[in-house]
Amino acid sequence: MAGGQGQGSERAVRGGADVLKGAEGAGSPDRGDRLRFQLLGPVRAWRGDHPLNPGPPQQRAVLAVLLLHAGRPVSVPQLVDALWGEQPPPRAVGTLRTYVSRLRGLLEPDRRPRQQAHLLVSSGGGYALRVPGEALDASVFEERLATARRLREADDTAGAYEQLRGALALPAGMALAGLPGPYAQRQRNRLTELCVTAQEELFDCVVELGGQAGAIAGLRAFAAEHPLRERTQALLMRALHRAGRQAEALAVYAATRRTLDAELGAEPGRELRALYEEVCAGSRGSGTGSRPGPGTGPVGDQARPDRDRTGDSRDHRPHPPRPARSTSRIGPPPPVPAQLPPDIADFAGRAEAVAQLAPALRGAAGARAPVVATLSGLGGVGKTALAVHVAHSVRAHFPDGQLYVDLQGSGLAPEDSSAVLTHFLRALGVAESAVPDGPAQKAALYRSLLADREVLVLLDNARDSAQVRPLLPGAPGCAVLVTSRARTLALPGADRVDVEVMAEGEALGLLGAIVGAEQVAAEPIAARELVAVCDGLPLAVRIAAARLTSRPGWAMAGLVARLSEERRLDELRVGDLGVEATFRVGYEVLGPGLAHAFRALALCGMPSFCRGAAAALLDTTDDEAEEAVEALVDAGLVELHGEDRYRYHDLVGLFARRLGERHDSPCERAAAQRRFFDYVLATVLTAVRLIEPHRVLPGLLRHPDSPGRTLADADAAREWLHDAHPRLYAAVEWALGAAPGLLGSAVDLLTAWSQVLGGTARHRALEPLVRRAVDTARRHGDDTATAHALRLLRVPHHGTAPHHGTETYAWAERAPGESLRPAHASAGPPVSALAERELAVVPVTTDQERAAPPLRTAAPDGSEYRLRRIRYRARCALRRDGPPRQAAAPCRQARRRCRLRAARDRARLGPGESERGPPLPAPAPPPGRGCGCGSAHMGECRGRPSAATLPGSREVP
């Protein structure tokens, strides 16, 4: 070896126990303005010592692909395939270009618009990222591995050790952690394999340099993590053999042989068998043991020759016997922990979840790997109760014990996995002095103790996968139940159960199990109302039932009356148990941005919302809004409700709005609500224009600032309106009861929405909303909103319902100039001229809004007399002739006359005057000539106005 080998050997012996520990912050960038990138872990970037934000996961994936190509061009199809595989989204190329544009701005913030990029350049129909190799940790890592390989070939083991140690200090976790796409997965596997191989090489150098005594602990943990890697097991055997621990080396071989046979149906390879022979020879020569023969194995089994799968003998050299569970143990039997909390005596419902979980757990003994099941859902939804109940139902199938821990994952101080491992090791019989110090060593010993045992592990209230992963057993026969509010708990091979709120029947069953079935049967309506105001949340039902049982004199209907929306969260509390306290645990761990998003999104008046509505409420982009909402879903505070839809549980929504009233100003909340209603109104107007492009009324409404949701065509618009009908109804209903600032938006939404409901059975369903809008507008003194709402009431209904236009007119009619407010309202002046002109719009045919612009145009001439007369004739024709179809002809004639008068009024406008200017004086019409028919108001219009009636105009057919 090289001359520096002795010094390297000394360092290896001194630091053998820490050979896998990298230098703190080794992946951090150097000082200055140099760009640095990390791929060996979560994708990160720095400029000097200032971290950069590479953006959302897919944008980080684009950066990783370009970095790993080391300056070589990557075509657009290659990038699309790397990100989405064989199923790219419809606008994949446009999305990709957006990511590239953002990355250019991140990497070269001082570049002016239209200036050529110098780092992320367009090349060969694609893109290339030109950064030096030393700026990327993966490149430095691979270069050091290559250097170490060359040094080993030159017999410089100490130099190779230094290179490997420096390389293994670079990874900061799993390579490309969190990146989507098939390319990222392939590179993740490649880099992970390189890391494992480098660790093996490092241990090999340590053992060769004589540092095996200090490296055994770390090597044992590493071997436990990779039980199928024969070279790793051989390194452990060699280290133990050189340290004089031949019996332990033989035990490693026996365990490896058993594992290979169980997992792969194979025997150990040539290297491992040769090492076994060497250890046996060393034991025999040193006198510390003898080679095992027939009847002398660890458990008395005879050695047998290796045979292939056909039974032919391949190697007649003796091997250690296959270990088996033996009842002839030396020393006292290991303890059998029984740590499960008590079963739930009044457990009810959840039959489907129990039927899914219990058989899976009972089958752990015959599985090829530990059985893992995860339960995720909202706080208070009953995850722990379900897990404990299922665990007790299957505990007989786990005779070696049951372990339990509350990981406190939803709180501010989650349990550390290392501390939990210490707790589990002590429960499994390990003396306190024998518990290893490092978390990796604890995990390895924990898995070793659970091997060949049948133990059930219940991990309650987990925070994330990183907290759970060290606590999973490594051998078949064991089972793990994990509960968590996070829906992103990703554990290999786990059965996932989403625990939802209870259906009404299940909630009534839970209520009856607590208060008694007799009381539920005695007050069936009140019981249904009680579980409805609890919205099926088991925690809320339990608290309400506890309040009833603690106060025998209370009737169930009385408790329902106390659970009004304003007091519901305060009433749903008993002792130290409360719904609000449960929700607050999850809220307090949110950062400021997510906390604000949680409060703002609850201002949506719909039962559920999409990411576009979330973006309007948060005043941000769709992608950023989706990222925030998904984070709230992961935190268990917002629920998924179909594709691209989210919802608040009713009680969580109350909690969020209460927090908003405490932390956000009224102006901020009102602005968010206006943005949301602008988004909804803009979407409805888009749908109207696509379905019935001839409509002109949408153009007369207030134009919202938001572009709304994108709808491809008329069919997509109809489908959206059909699905959104209950949500639109709920939004308008909520807005009419909210701040007055939303009144105009709600009435505009009703007006636009009604345009596409004409002739359908749903049109009449809007009447309660319209009547409420009229009452609300009158109460607030909003004449414009009142006039718009009254106009909707004066439109006859269509569809399957009978015609009730006359009654509607009678309810809504007011004399000219009469106030639109109720008689008892004292505030505000009488109705404005604008509102009265809106009342003059009395369409009675299906082409309602086509008559609206001419009538409004005719109004500025001051001739309220003619407008009232037209309105009166149309109403009389309707009452006399019946359905709208029979009254259509006179109304068309009245509409034609209005158009003629509009033409005359436009001809009379002076230079520079506008149709919206002040009214022009007009001579009073002679009796019987107001409309040109001479019918003195009462009869059907039989004639047309002559040219003399309209000065300056010609006769129009």
SEKELO-548205 format. One line per 8 residues: number of its first residue (from 1); their letters; for each residue x, y, z of C-alpha. Coordinates in pm, whole numbers, plus 50000, padded with zeros to 5 digits. Each point is the difference from the previous one (the first is absolute). Example, Ala and Ser with C-alpha at 12.3 -4.5 7.8 and 13.67 -1.06 7.14 Angstrom:
2
1	AS	51230:49550:50780; 50137:50344:49934
END
This chain:
957
1	MAGGQGQG	50000:50000:50000; 50095:50365:49976; 50201:50163:50269; 49702:50190:50139; 49818:49682:50081; 50111:49991:50361; 49862:50345:50068; 49674:49905:49827
9	SERAVRGG	49982:49682:50206; 50038:50201:50319; 49719:50232:49897; 49781:49704:49909; 50057:49832:50336; 49938:50323:50192; 49683:50093:49810; 49871:49658:49894
17	ADVLKGAE	49674:50039:50185; 49920:50323:49814; 50100:49910:49645; 49646:50054:49872; 49955:50345:50153; 50048:50283:49750; 50126:50341:50091; 49726:50236:50112
25	GAGSPDRG	49896:50225:49713; 50225:49829:49746; 49741:50059:49732; 49982:50371:50070; 50139:50240:49741; 50322:50192:50021; 50009:50371:50065; 49978:50240:49707
33	DRLRFQLL	49760:50019:49710; 50057:49651:49861; 49696:49785:49926; 49988:49670:50188; 49749:49718:49958; 49904:49701:50214; 49846:49686:49853; 50114:49751:50266
41	GPVRAWRG	49700:50075:50217; 49717:50249:49941; 50079:50212:49693; 50146:50329:50125; 50198:50289:49854; 50212:50285:50135; 50163:50313:49869; 50298:50042:50227
49	DHPLNPGP	49860:49937:50347; 49648:50118:49911; 49748:49719:49933; 49784:50017:49688; 49648:49863:49956; 49992:49762:49700; 49619:50001:50002; 49739:49721:50010
57	PQQRAVLA	50095:49631:49962; 49959:49978:49621; 50210:50312:49948; 50267:49849:50226; 49982:49684:49789; 50076:50205:49685; 50301:50151:50176; 50121:49656:50109
65	VLLLHAGR	49972:49855:49647; 50202:50287:49853; 50264:49979:50274; 50046:49625:49964; 50059:50038:49627; 50310:50207:50086; 49957:50272:49738; 49880:49769:49722
73	PVSVPQLV	49684:50112:49819; 49675:49834:50103; 49721:50010:49742; 49647:50107:50086; 49858:49647:49941; 50268:49860:50231; 49904:50248:50272; 49629:49926:49960
81	DALWGEQP	50071:49627:50025; 50224:50054:50303; 49728:50190:50185; 49680:49819:49901; 50097:49675:49829; 49750:49857:49754; 49704:50211:50121; 50093:50369:49973
89	PPRAVGTL	49730:50262:50066; 49839:50180:49704; 50212:50315:50043; 50323:49827:50098; 50225:50201:49765; 49855:50333:50112; 50040:49902:50364; 50359:49893:49932
97	RTYVSRLR	50083:50334:49840; 49852:50178:50301; 50230:49800:50230; 50304:50081:49783; 49912:50370:49999; 49973:50004:50379; 50331:49817:50039; 50170:50252:49774
105	GLLEPDRR	49873:50280:50220; 50124:49813:50306; 50348:49928:49865; 50057:50338:49830; 49789:50256:50191; 50190:50294:49849; 49932:49898:49640; 49789:50259:49819
113	PRQQAHLL	49690:49901:49800; 50080:49864:49653; 50367:49977:50093; 50162:49669:49910; 50044:49756:50288; 50350:49877:50084; 49928:49711:50237; 49671:49838:49902
121	VSSGGGYA	50018:50025:49622; 49790:49873:49711; 50193:49743:49802; 49913:49739:49736; 49625:50022:50038; 50028:49979:50377; 50190:50148:50292; 50342:49969:50162
129	LRVPGEAL	50118:50119:50341; 50363:50105:49990; 50149:49997:50349; 50339:49862:50107; 50014:49646:50132; 50121:50108:50344; 49674:50196:50046; 49801:49673:50024
137	DASVFEER	50036:49768:50299; 49913:49691:49792; 50284:50073:49759; 50246:50051:50286; 49873:49680:50160; 50055:49788:49690; 50341:50156:49934; 50117:49910:50351
145	LATARRLR	49876:49643:49959; 50198:49967:49677; 50310:50141:50171; 49960:49758:50290; 49975:49710:49756; 50325:50102:49829; 50176:50032:50336; 49887:49654:50109
153	EADDTAGA	50137:49857:49677; 50331:50173:50081; 49997:49846:50354; 49949:50342:50164; 49729:49890:50243; 50042:50302:50227; 49956:50243:49710; 49696:49806:49882
161	YEQLRGAL	49858:50017:50350; 50033:50380:50007; 49830:50033:49660; 49712:49772:50100; 49955:50175:50332; 49980:50336:49824; 49753:49863:49744; 49768:49854:50264
169	ALPAGMAL	49996:50333:50186; 49810:50155:49706; 49658:49822:50006; 49736:50182:50206; 49733:49730:49975; 49842:49798:49724; 50118:50119:49659; 49747:50215:49809
177	AGLPGPYA	49759:49973:50292; 49645:50097:49915; 50051:50036:49624; 49731:49854:49772; 50047:49828:49667; 50158:49679:49868; 50338:50161:49929; 50035:50116:50359
185	QRQRNRLT	49916:49651:50123; 50262:49839:49778; 50268:50247:50107; 49895:49964:50363; 50056:49624:49980; 50337:50050:49828; 50131:50252:50251; 49872:49796:50293
193	ELCVTAQE	50185:49695:49870; 50317:50207:49965; 49967:50118:50360; 49954:49647:50133; 50296:49875:49796; 50214:50287:50129; 49910:49911:50357; 50104:49641:49938
201	ELFDCVVE	50332:50120:49853; 50054:50226:50301; 49945:49716:50246; 50231:49781:49796; 50273:50265:50028; 49949:50031:50375; 50027:49625:50055; 50306:49981:49775
209	LGGQAGAI	50162:50286:50193; 49940:49818:50330; 49713:50210:50133; 49751:49715:50024; 49950:50032:50375; 49856:50351:49971; 49807:49927:49680; 49808:49690:50115
217	AGLRAFAA	49707:50193:50151; 49941:50210:49690; 50062:49704:49770; 49748:49787:50192; 49732:50269:49959; 50085:50038:49631; 49977:49622:49949; 49661:49991:50173
225	EHPLRERT	49872:50263:49755; 50118:49791:49701; 49945:49635:50097; 50014:49876:49637; 50336:50157:49908; 50246:49715:50042; 50307:50221:49980; 49874:50207:50294
233	QALLMRAL	49943:49686:50208; 50347:49878:49901; 50155:50327:50119; 49827:49962:50336; 50118:49640:50030; 50358:50101:49914; 49995:50288:50254; 49869:49770:50274
241	HRAGRQAE	50250:49728:49909; 50297:50241:50011; 49875:50132:50334; 50007:49644:50139; 49621:49959:50008; 49973:49684:49790; 49674:49879:50154; 49827:50325:49904
249	ALAVYAAT	50146:49977:49650; 49855:49650:49959; 49664:50125:50129; 50003:50270:49729; 50054:49735:49736; 49719:49786:50137; 49758:50295:50005; 50098:50100:49646
257	RRTLDAEL	49955:49647:49870; 49656:49982:50155; 49897:50338:49858; 50118:49918:49649; 49812:49672:50005; 49677:50160:50128; 50006:50302:49771; 50165:49867:49683
265	GAEPGREL	50008:49622:50033; 50379:50014:49952; 50313:49906:50190; 50291:50232:50084; 50244:50076:49720; 50364:49901:49955; 50152:50292:50195; 49781:49950:50304
273	RALYEEVC	50056:49624:50005; 50377:50043:49970; 49998:50245:50288; 49795:49756:50205; 50266:49735:49943; 50270:50248:50103; 49819:50088:50322; 49943:49634:50082
281	AGSRGSGT	50367:49924:49939; 50104:50293:50218; 49772:49885:50280; 50142:49648:49985; 50360:50121:49986; 49959:50247:50287; 49821:49755:50224; 49715:50239:50064
289	GSRPGPGT	49747:49774:49841; 49944:49709:49770; 49848:49964:49662; 49635:49902:50040; 49919:49644:49908; 49696:49777:50018; 49811:50065:50318; 50234:50276:50114
297	GPVGDQAR	49833:50304:49845; 49860:50287:50202; 49662:49828:50033; 50099:49642:49954; 49907:49964:49633; 50222:49799:49768; 50203:50172:49733; 49891:49920:49648
305	PDRDRTGD	50171:50033:49662; 49894:50281:49765; 49770:49886:49725; 49850:50178:49705; 49626:50023:49936; 49998:49653:49832; 50155:49833:50303; 50342:49936:49844
313	SRDHRPHP	50293:50064:50227; 50208:50298:49897; 50240:50043:50288; 50065:49731:50260; 50186:50233:50230; 49812:50024:50328; 49802:50316:50082; 49850:50119:50326
321	PRPARSTS	49652:49866:50071; 49693:50210:49915; 49900:50184:50318; 49647:49941:50121; 49786:50119:50284; 50093:49780:50292; 49837:49945:50331; 50330:49904:50161
329	RIGPPPPV	50116:50356:50065; 50280:50076:50241; 49891:50239:50275; 49658:50141:50080; 49749:50047:49717; 49977:50349:49851; 49724:50223:50135; 49670:50022:49811
337	PAQLPPDI	49893:50366:49989; 49626:50077:50007; 49987:50378:49954; 49671:50048:49812; 49761:50255:50152; 49666:49861:50122; 49750:49904:49734; 49706:50234:49934
345	ADFAGRAE	49699:49859:50187; 49744:50203:49802; 50170:49966:49663; 49744:50017:49719; 50001:50007:49621; 50307:49975:49775; 49903:49649:49889; 50157:50044:49656
353	AVAQLAPA	50334:50123:50136; 50014:49722:50261; 49926:49743:49729; 50292:50136:49796; 50259:50030:50277; 49946:49696:50222; 50058:49727:49735; 50310:50178:49872
361	LRGAAGAR	50153:50011:50348; 49907:49641:50078; 50186:49889:49688; 50332:50144:50118; 50132:49658:50104; 49988:49867:49642; 50112:50319:49823; 50337:50048:49833
369	APVVATLS	50053:50337:50169; 49862:50184:50301; 49638:50108:49951; 49953:50378:50022; 49667:50187:50000; 49953:50378:50024; 49689:50184:50116; 49980:50368:49904
377	GLGGVGKT	49732:50262:50043; 49878:50315:50169; 50073:50063:50366; 49713:49861:50209; 49881:49763:49729; 50069:49693:50214; 50328:49862:49862; 50141:49901:50340
385	ALAVHVAH	49674:49840:50116; 49985:49795:49680; 50366:49895:50023; 49976:49898:50367; 49679:49804:49938; 50151:49812:49705; 50324:49935:50191; 49809:49838:50287
393	SVRAHFPD	49799:49789:49759; 50320:49843:49856; 50230:49997:50304; 49969:49623:50038; 50188:49961:49669; 50305:50179:50146; 50109:49788:50298; 50337:50174:50033
401	GQLYVDLQ	49844:50328:50106; 49854:50334:49894; 50189:50330:50005; 49830:50343:50008; 50116:50362:49991; 49834:50338:49946; 50241:50178:49765; 49842:50345:50064
409	GSGLAPED	50035:50071:49630; 49722:50258:49983; 50150:50214:50278; 50287:50243:50025; 50239:49744:50156; 49975:49663:49824; 50175:49704:50156; 50353:49927:49881
417	SSAVLTHF	50034:49659:49835; 50320:49928:50193; 49823:50052:50333; 49714:49775:49888; 50250:49730:49903; 50150:50017:50348; 49651:49955:50146; 49932:49700:49775
425	LRALGVAE	50338:49837:50070; 49947:50026:50374; 49652:49845:49957; 50158:49713:49804; 50238:49919:50285; 50317:50192:49913; 50177:50135:50307; 50039:50376:50014
433	SAVPDGPA	50378:49970:49996; 49985:49784:49686; 49793:50243:49791; 50226:50140:49722; 50060:50373:49978; 49940:50071:49631; 49654:49987:49841; 50121:49776:49717
441	QKAALYRS	50143:49751:50250; 49678:50010:50201; 49794:49931:49687; 50225:49708:49903; 49972:49842:50345; 49623:50058:50000; 49961:49819:49667; 50225:49719:50120
449	LLADREVL	49787:49947:50311; 49678:49990:49796; 50139:49747:49753; 49821:49661:50043; 49747:50165:50229; 49634:50078:49945; 49948:50348:50143; 49733:50261:49927
457	VLLDNARD	50121:50363:50004; 49749:50286:50026; 50149:50341:49910; 49737:50261:50079; 49993:50360:49878; 50303:49989:49771; 50133:50319:49844; 50158:49868:49679
465	SAQVRPLL	50174:49703:49842; 50342:50102:50133; 49875:49967:50357; 49847:49657:49936; 50258:49831:49779; 50260:49918:50274; 49724:49837:50207; 49900:49741:49740
473	PGAPGCAV	50102:49636:50057; 50226:49841:49742; 49882:49639:49989; 49667:49833:49919; 49766:49896:50277; 49949:50348:50145; 49729:50255:49918; 49985:50378:50039
481	LVTSRART	49697:50231:50031; 50073:50371:49944; 49756:50287:50051; 50070:50349:49873; 49825:50318:49893; 50239:50022:49704; 49870:49838:49683; 50348:49992:49847
489	LALPGADR	50129:49727:50229; 50193:49789:49748; 50112:49665:50139; 50103:49714:49769; 49728:49739:49951; 49760:50163:50247; 49623:49951:49985; 49845:50347:50006
497	VDVEVMAE	49666:50073:50169; 49851:50350:49980; 49783:50045:50308; 49708:50225:49910; 49725:50153:50213; 49718:49767:50094; 49686:49961:49796; 49676:50085:50178
505	GEALGLLG	49923:49638:50090; 50345:49941:50149; 49988:50328:50193; 49656:49911:50142; 50139:49661:50099; 50288:50168:50185; 49760:50240:50169; 49777:49712:50108
513	AIVGAEQV	50297:49800:50129; 50089:50286:50235; 49666:50149:50111; 49789:49689:49950; 49793:49880:49710; 49680:50081:50193; 50069:50375:50008; 50087:50005:49630
521	AAEPIAAR	49678:49814:49920; 49800:50239:50221; 50130:50310:49816; 50076:49881:49646; 49973:50341:49831; 50214:50173:50263; 50257:49718:49978; 50031:50043:49624
529	ELVAVCDG	50034:50376:50041; 50270:49950:50264; 50220:49779:49783; 49936:50240:49709; 50134:50304:50188; 50300:49784:50099; 50038:49922:49627; 50076:49637:50078
537	LPLAVRIA	50324:50077:50188; 50034:49723:50263; 50178:50226:50248; 49717:50255:49984; 49736:49727:50037; 50184:49859:50301; 50024:50340:50167; 49631:50074:49938
545	AARLTSRP	49905:49657:50134; 50222:50053:50308; 49820:50327:50072; 49665:49821:49979; 50108:49717:50231; 50145:50245:50254; 49670:50192:50010; 49716:49747:50014
553	GWAMAGLV	49740:50276:50005; 50097:50137:49660; 49794:49916:49696; 50183:49931:49677; 49805:50275:49824; 50120:50250:50260; 50363:49915:49931; 49937:50039:49626
561	ARLSEERR	49860:50349:50066; 50314:50090:50194; 50223:49892:49710; 49935:50307:49786; 50273:50095:49757; 50127:50281:50222; 50028:49780:50311; 50067:49658:49849
569	LDELRVGD	50372:49983:50063; 49957:50130:50355; 49727:49747:50078; 50190:49702:49857; 50235:49979:50296; 49992:49782:50309; 50277:49980:50257; 50339:50014:49824
577	LGVEATFR	49850:49871:49676; 49890:50249:49737; 49953:50019:49624; 50168:50341:49974; 50299:49883:50203; 50047:49704:49766; 49996:50223:49694; 50230:50252:50165
585	VGYEVLGP	50272:49736:50043; 50025:49966:49623; 49968:50373:49936; 50279:50106:50233; 50266:49804:49810; 49926:50192:49678; 50232:50273:49884; 49865:50356:49964
593	GLAHAFRA	49925:49961:49629; 49810:49674:50037; 49817:50130:50307; 49876:50299:49799; 49898:49770:49714; 49808:49779:50243; 49802:50301:50124; 49944:50158:49658
601	LALCGMPS	49881:49686:49820; 49723:49956:50257; 49840:50321:49865; 49880:49806:49697; 49623:49977:50019; 49983:49676:49802; 49994:49644:50137; 50326:49937:49812
609	FCRGAAAA	50244:50199:49791; 50252:49946:49721; 50354:50129:49973; 49884:50296:49787; 49766:50112:50278; 50283:49948:50249; 50227:50220:49789; 49733:50274:49999
617	LLDTTDDE	49960:49983:50378; 50376:50004:50058; 50070:50253:49721; 50271:49782:49849; 50059:49769:49704; 49825:49668:49952; 50321:49800:50058; 50088:50182:50321
625	AEEAVEAL	49642:49966:50125; 50001:49626:49924; 50328:49959:50187; 49854:50174:50305; 49676:49801:49994; 50185:49671:49957; 50215:50090:50300; 49682:50056:50202
633	VDAGLVEL	49870:49663:49880; 50325:49841:50117; 49953:50171:50336; 49653:49843:50034; 49816:50334:50004; 49849:49996:49650; 49842:49699:49831; 50020:49881:49642
641	HGEDRYRY	49657:50004:49839; 50041:49851:49654; 50230:50100:49717; 50137:50353:50047; 49751:50072:50276; 50049:50056:50371; 49772:50059:50296; 49999:50098:50364
649	HDLVGLFA	49821:49786:50250; 49720:50218:50138; 50159:50025:50344; 50346:50065:49858; 49852:50278:49785; 49844:50158:50308; 50334:49980:50177; 50183:50157:49705
657	RRLGERHD	49752:50288:49968; 50021:50066:50373; 50377:50023:49969; 49957:50235:49702; 49785:50235:50206; 50273:50009:50264; 50308:50032:49779; 49889:50159:49670
665	SPCERAAA	49852:50345:49953; 49645:50042:49861; 50148:50166:49691; 50221:49697:49928; 49711:49757:50037; 49767:50214:49788; 50263:50031:49725; 50046:49621:49991
673	QRRFFDYV	49625:49947:49976; 49968:50253:49716; 50281:49829:49808; 49831:49667:50044; 49662:50126:49877; 50167:50172:49708; 50153:49664:49906; 49663:49821:50022
681	LATVLTAV	49812:50276:49814; 50260:50009:49723; 49972:49622:49959; 49619:50015:49978; 50018:50281:49743; 50246:49795:49796; 49760:49706:50010; 49707:50222:49887
689	RLIEPHRV	50198:50137:49706; 50101:49649:49890; 49653:49844:50035; 49792:50290:49863; 50230:50247:49829; 49707:50218:49881; 49919:50106:50353; 50069:50368:50060
697	LPGLLRHP	49908:50026:50367; 50336:49865:50128; 50167:50292:49829; 49789:50244:50203; 50112:49860:50337; 50305:50107:50195; 50312:49858:49836; 50206:49820:50268
705	DSPGRTLA	50376:50040:50020; 50062:49625:50011; 50012:49798:49676; 49827:49712:50176; 50029:49634:49916; 50098:49898:49649; 49721:49809:49819; 50085:49838:49667
713	DADAAREW	49662:50009:49826; 49625:50002:50051; 49990:49634:50107; 50265:50063:50265; 49806:50307:50116; 49677:49798:50033; 50178:49727:50190; 50160:50251:50235
721	LHDAHPRL	49668:50176:50066; 49828:49668:50065; 50265:49895:50253; 50029:50347:50155; 49624:50056:50051; 49992:49912:50373; 50326:50186:50060; 49875:50316:49827
729	YAAVEWAL	49676:49984:50197; 50192:49967:50327; 50238:50284:49905; 49716:50243:49923; 49810:49897:50312; 50309:50055:50212; 50082:50334:49836; 49651:50135:50066
737	GAAPGLLG	50054:49935:50369; 50356:50137:50004; 50129:50357:49977; 49798:50251:49791; 50299:50040:49770; 49919:49665:49840; 49636:50083:49927; 50060:50144:49653
745	SAVDLLTA	50225:49709:49903; 49743:49747:50121; 49717:50165:49800; 50221:50024:49689; 50083:49631:50039; 49629:49917:50030; 49922:50208:49690; 50267:49835:49786
753	WSQVLGGT	49927:49654:50133; 49629:50025:49921; 50081:50055:49631; 50092:49636:49947; 49730:49855:50226; 49705:50128:49796; 49787:49712:49880; 50140:49760:50262
761	ARHRALEP	49854:49858:50317; 50272:50174:50203; 49884:50348:49901; 49724:50010:50258; 50245:49884:50270; 50160:50347:49984; 49682:50180:50115; 50072:49965:50376
769	LVRRAVDT	50346:50145:49943; 49861:50288:49792; 49735:50085:50262; 50269:49997:50267; 50216:50222:49780; 49713:50250:49964; 49944:50008:50376; 50373:50034:50071
777	ARRHGDDT	50045:50277:49743; 49702:50194:50139; 50131:49958:50354; 50338:50144:49899; 49852:50275:49781; 50164:49876:49678; 49759:50115:49726; 50206:49857:49712
785	ATAHALRL	50018:49653:50154; 49630:50021:50085; 49908:50087:49642; 50216:49720:49859; 49849:49745:50237; 49645:50121:49931; 50061:49962:49630; 50080:49632:50060
793	LRVPHHGT	49674:49957:50191; 49804:50159:49714; 50135:49749:49747; 49748:49714:49952; 50116:49654:50096; 50062:49730:49746; 50060:49631:50007; 49788:49743:50178
801	APHHGTET	49835:50241:50248; 49662:50164:49917; 49989:50365:49910; 49983:50231:50300; 50100:50326:49838; 49690:50192:50110; 50052:49923:50370; 50367:50092:49973
809	YAWAERAP	49911:50329:49837; 49745:50075:50269; 50261:49939:50270; 50268:50210:49834; 49793:50282:49844; 50035:50355:50122; 49846:50318:49869; 50226:50235:49798
817	GESLRPAH	50222:50192:50237; 49904:49792:50303; 50286:49892:50223; 50125:49645:49956; 50055:49972:50373; 49739:49864:50236; 49767:50248:50163; 50160:49959:50344
825	ASAGPPVS	50348:50090:49866; 50074:50358:50092; 50356:50032:49873; 50086:50115:49649; 49829:50206:49732; 49736:49865:49758; 50103:49786:49707; 50243:50159:49757
833	ALAERELA	49925:50065:49635; 50247:49726:49903; 49817:49744:50210; 49664:50108:49855; 50134:49961:49647; 50118:49651:50096; 49643:49927:50112; 49879:50104:49655
841	VVPVTTDQ	50175:49697:49853; 49712:49750:49998; 50094:49730:49747; 49738:49726:49966; 50157:49785:49730; 50298:49773:50003; 50205:50278:49834; 49984:50198:50322
849	ERAAPPLR	50321:50198:49989; 49968:50093:49631; 49736:50256:50099; 50214:50139:50282; 50245:50228:49811; 49735:50183:49789; 49786:50066:50307; 50297:50135:50194
857	TAAPDGSE	50096:50213:49701; 49649:50140:49973; 49990:50102:50363; 50213:50319:49983; 49734:50187:49801; 49800:50039:50322; 49694:49828:49860; 49914:49783:50296
865	YRLRRIRY	49644:50019:49876; 50069:49794:49690; 50213:49746:50186; 49734:49943:50261; 49739:49965:49728; 50203:49735:49817; 50052:49814:50323; 49632:50020:50086
873	RARCALRR	49886:49871:49659; 50239:49705:50019; 49876:49911:50346; 49636:50025:49895; 50064:49780:49695; 50163:49744:50222; 49711:49992:50244; 49740:49978:49723
881	DGPPRQAA	50166:49758:49763; 50166:49770:50249; 50333:49830:49933; 50294:50197:49862; 49973:49842:49656; 49655:50158:49943; 50118:50336:50127; 50313:50004:49787
889	APCRQARR	49856:50191:49701; 49892:50316:50184; 50326:50003:50193; 50200:49978:49679; 49802:50295:49869; 50070:50193:50319; 50367:49919:49972; 50006:50116:49636
897	RCRLRAAR	49848:50332:50100; 50265:50043:50266; 50271:49949:49739; 49843:50270:49780; 49994:50241:50290; 50361:49919:50075; 50091:50085:49641; 49820:50329:50029
905	DRARLGPG	50172:50082:50328; 50341:49933:49850; 49913:50227:49705; 49909:50279:50242; 50329:49989:50189; 50207:50312:49951; 50368:50004:49897; 50222:49843:50263
913	ESERGPPL	49708:49877:50212; 49987:49641:50122; 49708:49765:50029; 50084:49982:50370; 49981:50377:50036; 49725:50200:50169; 49639:49946:49881; 49894:50205:49700
921	PAPAPPPG	49668:50190:50025; 49720:49847:49796; 49647:50127:49927; 49724:49824:50183; 49833:49744:49773; 49641:50069:49898; 49729:49781:50150; 49967:49673:49821
929	RGCGCGSA	50321:50046:49806; 50256:49899:50262; 50087:49681:49814; 49855:50072:49659; 49714:49753:50030; 49723:50225:50133; 49883:49739:50247; 50012:50218:50313
937	HMGECRGR	50208:49746:50196; 49751:49718:50037; 49991:49811:49673; 50241:49800:49796; 50236:50203:49783; 49858:49968:49648; 50194:50256:49804; 50350:50132:49946
945	PSAATLPG	50125:50355:50055; 50006:50212:49694; 50288:50207:49875; 49826:50306:50142; 50015:49849:50345; 50379:49978:49988; 50142:50323:49857; 50320:49957:49808
953	SREVP	49960:49625:49963; 49872:49773:49734; 49745:49729:50045; 50157:49678:50114; 49818:49669:49948
END
